[in-house]
Amino acid sequence: MTPEVHGLPKRISPCPIVDAIVELRFSSAVLPDAVFGIIYKEFSKDFSEKVEKLPILQVPEPIRAVDRNLMYQPHYKLLAGNLTFQIGPRVTSLSNSKEYMGWENFARKLKEVFSRLEKLQVVKAFERLGIRYINLFKEDVYNNINLRILMNNEPLRTVRTTLRAEIEEDGFKSTLQIANGATAKLGGQAIVGSVIDIDVARQVFETNFFGNMESILEKGHYIEKKLFFALLKTEFLSTLNPEY
């Protein structure tokens, strides 16, 4: 079931997506220190533009291993054009920033990466799949979405408003965050505007993720896309040149 069947736009212009990230958390079948070497050997030619050590490596390993805020953090970042591949002892992620390539192309790359990861046999058990889209709008998005915040039955007027909500659907939990007066980087420049941040996650896998990754990825992406477009007022969506 594709989103287009349900009447959602294939794309809008200008595209507000500043980052699309798909993250897989897992328990490792090998020693934590060996994970990076195994995965890097497989993907180094694909992401040869730049390799960065991330600041978390300055934190002592015994602390990283027991702190849940740190144990799933990536340790290395590999770059190739507008794609970033991150690797940690219990996590990998692929993100598409700068110019969004579209879900069809991004999903194809994700399936390729996950298929190769499966063959490396570094994953013992799956703990979380996250599909996150960060959208930036220059205007105050609260004026253009189907969501109202009231105080004494009157619209709440603030300089800056941040909203966070969690929504469960079909085995996925969507974390929705909306903020105006926010700052995001676009093309190396800091831009102040409104952010719609949707992170759709699955933490329970009834079956092997690798064997069912296509349907799981498509379902998660559909839930994210449906939530995003449900937020936009019809008149605002019409200004974004939707293509169906």
N, C-alpha and C positions, 0 to 999 in steps of 0.2 A: 504494500500500500504506500504509494508515494504521496507527499504533501500536495502536489499539484492536483491530484484527484479530488482533494477536499477543498479546492478553491483558493489555496494559498499562493501568493505570488512566487514565481521562480526567482525573481531578483527585484531590487529597487535601486533607484539612482537619484542622487549619489549614494553609494553604499556606505552605511554607517559603521560597518564592522571594522574595528581597529585590531582585534585579536580573536582568533578562534583556536581553542586549545583542547586537545583530547588527551587525557591522562589515564594511565593504567597503574594501579597500585597492586602489589603482590607480595607474597612471602617467597623467599628465594630458595631454590633447590641447590644452590652452591654457596660458598662462603661469601659474606657481604663484600669483602674486598676484591673478590674475583669478578663480580657482576660487571663493573665498568669495562674491564679488559676484554671480556668475552663479547659484550655488545659492541664495544668500540671497534674491535677487529672486523666485525661483520659490516658495520655501517660507515667506517672511516672514509671510504672512497666516495660515498654519497654525500657526506657532509664534511667536505675537506676545506671549505672556505675559512673556517675559524673554529678553534677549540678553546673553550674558556673553563678554568677552574672557578667554581662559585664560592662566595664568601663563607658558606656553611662549613667548608673544610677547615676553617680556622677554629671551629668548635671541637673540643676533644671528643674522640670517638665514643667513649663510654657514656657521655651525656647524650650524644646524637642517638645512640642505640635505645635509650629508654624514654626519651621525651617524645610524646606523640606529635608534638608540634614540629619536631625536627626529623623524626625517623623516615618520613615520606618525602623529605625535601631532596631535589636533585643535587648532585655534586658537580656535574659537568654539563656544559652547553655546547652543542655543535651547530654550526650555521651553514646554510646553503640557500642563497637568495632570500626569498621571503618565508622560508621554512626554518624552524628551530627545533632541534631534537635534543631533549634533556634526559640525563641518565642518573639514577641514584641506586643505592643497594636494594630499594624496595619500590622503585617507581621508574617509569619512562613516560615521556610525553612528547607529542608532536604538535607544534603550533604554526599557524599561518598568520603572519602579521603583515604590515605594510599594505599591499594590495591583495584582497581576498580572491582566491582562485575559484570560488564556487564550491558547493558541497559535492557535486559529482566528481570533480578532480581531487578535492581534498580527501574524500572517502576512498577513492582509488589508491591514493598514497598511503592512507592509514591501513588499509587492508594489506597492502604490500609489506609495510613495516611490521605489522603484527604477525603476518604469515612467516616472515623471516625470524622474528623473535621466537615464535613457537618452536622452530627447528633448532634453536640454540639450547633449549631445555634448561633455561635458567629459572623459569617460573614453576613454583611448586603448587601454589594456590592463589586464586584471584580474590582481592579484597575490595577493590573499588574501580569502577570505570566512571570518569567524569567527562562530560561534553560541555564546554563553557564558551559562550559568545559574549564579547564585550562590545557594545555599540555606543558610539559617541555622536551626540547631536549638538549643534552650536546654540540652538534656542533652548528656552526653558521647557523641558519635555512634559512637565506636569500640566501644561496648558493644552497638550495634544494627545493625552492618553485617556483611556476609559477607566480611570481610577481617581477617586476624590478623597481628600483628607479634610474632615470637617471639625470645627470647634464651635460648639453651641449652634449647630446646624448651618454654619457659615463656612465657606472655603477658608482653609488655614493659609494665611499669607506669611511667608518667611523668606529670608535672604537665602537660606540653604536648608533643604530638606532631604534626609536620607531615609529610605524605607527598605526594610528587609522582611521577606516572607518565605516560608517553606511550603511547598505544595506537593502532595503525593499523587502519583498516577501510574497505574500499570507496572508496579514494581520499581519505579524511578522516583527519586525525590528531587524536585526542582527548587533551587535556592535563587530567588529573585531579589535583586538589589537595584534600586533606582535612586539616583542622586542628582540634584542640580548644583550649580556652582562648583562642579568637580573639575579636576585638572587631569588631562590625559596626554600622552605623547603621541604625536602623529607626524610621521616624516621627520623625526628628530626634533620637532618643535612642541613646546608645551601649549596646549589649547584648553581654554576654560569653556565648559559647556555642561551638558547633561549626559549621564551615563545610564544605560540599561544593561545590566550584567545578569546573565542567566546561566546557571551552572546546573546541568541535569546529570544526576548521579545514580548509579546502580551499585548496591553493595552486597546483594545476595544473588548468587549464580546457581540456578538449579542444575545447570549442565556446564560443560566445558566452554569457557568463553571463546577460545580460539575456534572451536568447531561451529559456533553459532554467532561469530562476530559480525557478520554482515547484517543479520536481522536485528541484533542488539544495537549496533551503531545506527541503523536506519530508524529504529524505534525511538532511540534517545534523541536523535536529531529532529525527528518529527515533533516530539513533545516540546523541544526547545523552540522550534520555529512556530508552532501553533500558539504557544504562550506569547511570543514576541508580537505576532500580528494581531492577537486578541487585544493587546494593550493599545494599539494605535487607533485613534479615531479615524473614521472613514474619510473625513475631509482632509486630515493630515496625511493619511496614506496616499491620497490622490495627488498630493504635491510631490511625492517621491517617485513618480513615474513607474508605478508597478507594472511588471511584465508577467503575464499568466501563461 
